[in-house]
């Protein structure tokens, strides 16, 4: 039940039912999630460890309010991890998986070109992005990094909540992914690492409204 409470609280944040930066009581969360107090407390302790919220004794729970500093820190940390992951994927990743990811990215690129961002395309983009970064992280074969990557993914979701994801923005992301995958297909570890680093710099610029 603690794990379910953890997921439910995150879903509440990601859906907007729990606004970022909100200050609530444990009783408020019991009513919102429908979970008993003990599993809820267990989930809150984990989320506090992960930096999603702060528990103020005898006062309440304050949820994280994403800001520019969180965005910079998150992208810096992701870059450190995933540059190594991109190199490892280029050197050891499954050729069939790389080709499948490339093909799916090119199909999505075609669908997005000259069009608008429908709910269906947004869902496809989110799924493809998860597959892309998941494949890179998986190439490191390190469970500690996988746990950290899941935490960073939560931060990324929170950072993007107030951002309108348009087709032009998605096209930039897809093109940058393709550059990484093409280097991986060529077994060019240095090229994949460079393309991934460039992708994160450009993505951070888009988040901050610079590009």
Long-range contacts (C-beta under 8 A, 24 or more apart in sequence): 1-35, 1-36, 1-39, 2-39, 2-42, 2-43, 2-46, 3-43, 4-35, 4-39, 5-33, 5-35, 5-39, 5-40, 5-42, 5-43, 6-43, 6-46, 6-47, 8-33, 8-34, 8-35, 9-33, 9-43, 9-44, 9-47, 10-47, 10-52, 10-154, 13-52, 13-63, 13-158, 14-157, 14-158, 14-161, 16-161, 18-63, 19-63, 20-63, 20-64, 20-65, 20-66, 20-158, 20-161, 21-62, 21-63, 21-64, 21-65, 22-62, 22-63, 23-60, 23-61, 23-62, 23-63, 24-60, 24-61, 24-63, 25-60, 25-61, 26-60, 26-61, 29-61, 50-151, 50-154, 51-151, 51-155, 52-154, 52-158, 64-158, 66-155, 66-158, 66-159, 66-161, 68-208, 70-155, 70-158, 70-159, 71-159, 71-204, 71-207, 71-208, 72-204, 74-152, 74-155, 74-156, 74-159, 75-200, 75-203, 75-204, 75-207, 77-148, 77-152, 78-152, 78-156, 78-200, 79-196, 79-197, 79-200, 81-137, 81-140, 81-145, 81-148, 81-149, 81-152, 82-133, 82-136, 82-137, 82-196, 82-200, 83-193, 83-196, 83-197, 84-140, 84-193, 85-136, 85-137, 85-139, 85-140, 85-145, 85-196, 86-136, 86-180, 86-183, 86-184, 86-189, 86-192, 86-193, 86-195, 86-196, 87-189, 87-190, 87-192, 87-193, 88-136, 88-139, 88-140, 88-189, 89-135, 89-136, 89-139, 89-184, 89-192, 90-183, 90-184, 90-186, 90-187, 90-188, 90-189, 90-191, 90-192, 90-193, 91-187, 91-189, 92-139, 93-135, 93-139, 93-184, 95-185, 97-135, 98-181, 98-184, 98-185, 99-185, 101-128, 101-131, 101-132, 101-135, 101-177, 101-181, 102-178, 102-181, 102-182, 102-185, 104-128, 104-131, 105-132, 105-174, 105-177, 105-178, 105-181, 106-178, 108-170, 108-174, 109-171, 109-174, 109-175, 109-178, 112-167, 112-170, 112-171, 112-174, 113-171, 115-167, 116-167, 117-165, 117-166, 117-167, 117-170, 121-167, 121-170, 122-165, 122-170, 125-165, 125-170, 125-173, 125-174, 128-174, 128-177, 129-173, 129-177, 132-177, 132-180, 132-181, 136-180, 136-196, 159-207, 160-207, 163-207, 169-206, 172-202, 172-206, 172-211, 173-199, 173-203, 176-202, 176-203
